[in-house]
Amino acid sequence: MEYFLETTETIQNGLGFQHYDSLHLSWLFIFIAIVILSIHYYRNASESNRAKWRKITALLLILDELWKMFFLFAGGNYQFSYLPLHLCSINIFVIAYHAWKPNRLLSSILYTVCIPGALAALLFPSWTKLPLMNFMHLHSFTVHILLALYPIVLTAAGEIHPKLSDIPKCLGILVGAAIPIYLINLWLGTNFMFLMEADVNNPLYLFEQALGSHLWGFPIIISAILIVMYTPWILHDKRKEKLSHQH
């Protein structure tokens, strides 16, 4: 517990973990197990129990964020960069609203933005300097597990059904959020949404090395994500339409 209150800015090197070592793989296994169990529960749950699951998951996300803030202040390590303005932090509040007032636009945002963002964080964590018994290590894994879990379970249960027509709105909201956050970055010297730079653990860093700026990675990666995430639904809808015509 010696390093429990440390952050990536304060901790010494050599105490953390590496991508896809036994610790990282254990977290990914836990994530997969939770997703499978939750999908099984949710699919077989009554409507009222489904609503309870959504609200409990949303509350766990908020508590997880409050846990982070408490220990940041307790350790005297709070700084502007920990404001909830990263994409995943914003999605905490999107999920919280969706849990009580679900609608198609929020569902599309959660599928299109929240799932790939949370999965990217779990697959390429930026907190590798931190050991297991550290509050930010625990927070970073658990919060991203919950962020991915919520929309994945709802999608698997058929409550989120993405449509191509929703993509422009999702991208519009994403760009609309990026503009003021970019200005906040300039004002506070922060790097919310990785708009200013990409660290070496971030896939965007590859574009900085190859093309001179990590910003080239955004349209390329977003396009690839949209193709991967929407192609199955396009094929599914076409197959369904074809079967309906046959009958």
N, C-alpha and C positions, 0 to 999 in steps of 0.2 A: 504493500500500500504506500510505499515511499514516494511513488511517482503519480499517485492518484489524481492530484490536482494540477498536474502539469498540462501544458498544451503543446501543439507542434512548434509554437514560437519559443517556448521556454525549456523544453526538455533536451537533454544531451543526446547525441547520436549513439546508435548501437543498442538501443533498448527495445525497439519496436519489432515489426515483422516484415516479411517480404511478400510480394504478390504471389499467390498460389502456393505459399508454404502450408504446413499442416494447420496453423491457426486460421489462416484465411480460408482454406478449404473447409474447415470445421464450421465456420460461420456460414459459408455457402450451403453446406449440407443442412444446417439448422434452418436456413431460409427455405430451401426446397421442401423440407419436412413440414414446416409450418404452413406453407402454401397448399400442399397436398391435403393435409388434415383440415384446413380451413375450407377448401373447396368442397370436400366431402360433407362437412357439417352444413355449410351454407346451402348447398343444393338440396339437402334433405330437411332444412329448417322451415318452420312456418313463417308466414309473413311478419308476424310480430317479433319472432326470434331473429329474423334477418335484420329487421330495423334495429333491434338491440345490438346485434353484432356490429353493424355499421357505426352506431353511436359510441360503443365501447372502444372500437378501433380508433375512431377520431379522437376520443378523449385520451387514449394512450399516447397518441401522437402529440397532443398538446402538453400532457404531463412530461413527455420525453423532452420537449423543447424547454419547458420550465426547469427540469432537472439540470439541463445544460446551463441555463442562465444562472441558476442558484450556485452551482459549483464554480462557474467563471468568476462570479463576484466573491465567493468564499475564498478562492485562491488569489484574488486580486489580479486576475488576468483578463478581465473584460476589456474589449476594445471595439471600435466601430465595425470591424470586419465580422463580428459575430451578430450583427443585426440580422433579423430574419428576412433577408432580401436576396438570398440565393434562390434559384429556381425551386429546389427541393423544399426549402423553408416556406416559400410562398404556397407550395402545394399542400402543406399542412393545413393551411386555412381554407384552401379550396375543398379539401376532403371534409373538414369540419362543417362547412356550409352544406356540402353535398349530402352528408350523413343525415341532416335534418330536412333539407329541401332539395332532393335530387332533381336534376333536369338534364335534358339532352346535351346542352352546350357544356355544362360542367363535366358530364360523363365523357364527352369527346375530348375535353382538355386532359382529363385524368388518363385516358387511354393513350392519347397522342403525345402528351408531354410528360406526365408523371411517371408512367411505366418505364420508358427508355431512360429518363433522367435518373431514377432510383436504381435501375439495373446497372447503368454505367458506373454509378458510385460504388455499388457492391462489387462489381467486376474489376474496377480500377480505383480502389480507395486511395485518397490523397493523405490519409492519416497514418501512413505506415510507420512513422517515427514513434508512435505511441504503443506501449505494451498493453496486454489484456486488462490488467487491473488499473485502468485509467478511465476517468469519467467520460472523456471525449471519445476514447476508443469505443466504450460501451454504447454511448449515445449515438455515435456515427453509424455503427452497424445496426442497432435496433431501430433507429428512426428511418433508415432507408429500407429496412426489411418491412416495416409497417407501411411506408409510402408505396412500395411495390405491391404489397399484399392486398391492400384495399381494392385498387382497380382490377388487379388480376382475378381476384375472387369474383367480383361483380361481372367481369367479362365471361368467366367460365360458367357462371350461373345464367347467362343470357340477359342480364340486366343492362349491360353496356353492349350495344351493337353499333360499331363504327360505320359511318357512311362517308363516301368520298366528298359529298357536299359539305361536310363539316370541316374539312381541312382548311379552307381559306379563313374561316372564323378563328380557328385555333392558332394559325400562323399570325393572323392579324393581332390577336391578343398577346401573343408571344413578342412580336415586334413592338407593340404598344407598351408593353411592360419594360422592354429592353431600353427604350429611349430615355425615360426618366431615371432608370437605374444606372445607365451610362453617365448621366449628368451627376448623379449622387457619387459615383465612383470618382469622377473628376474632382468633386468637392471634398470628399473625405479621404481620398487616396486609397480606396478599397478596390476590390476585384470581384464584385458580385456578378453572378452569372458568367464568370470567366471572360468578361468583355474586354479586360485590359491586358491580360496575359494568361498563359497556360503553363502549369508546372510540368515537370518531366513525367509525372505519372498520368497525365491527362492525354488522351488520344489527340486532342487539338495541338499538342506540342509537335507532333509529327508534321503538321502543316506549316508550323513556324520554321521548322528546319528545312522543309522542302521548298516552300513558297515564300518564305520571308515574313509571313504573318499568320498567326493562329486563326485569325478571323475568316480566312478562306475555308477553314474546316466547317464552319457553321452551315453554309448552304449545302456543302457536299454531304456532311454527316446527316443533316436533317432530311435531305432527299433520300438517302439510303435507308434511314429509319422509316420514313413514310412508305417506301416501296415494300420493305420487309413486313411492316405491321398492317398494311392495307391490302396487299395482294391476296392473302388468304380469305379476306372478307369479300373481295371482288369475286373471286372464284366461287366462294360459298353462295353468294347471292345469285350469280349466274346459273349455278347448278340448281338452286332452288326454283328459280324462274323457269328453267328448262323442264324440270319435273312437273311443275304446275301446268305448263302448256300440254304436256303429254297426257295429263289426266283431264 
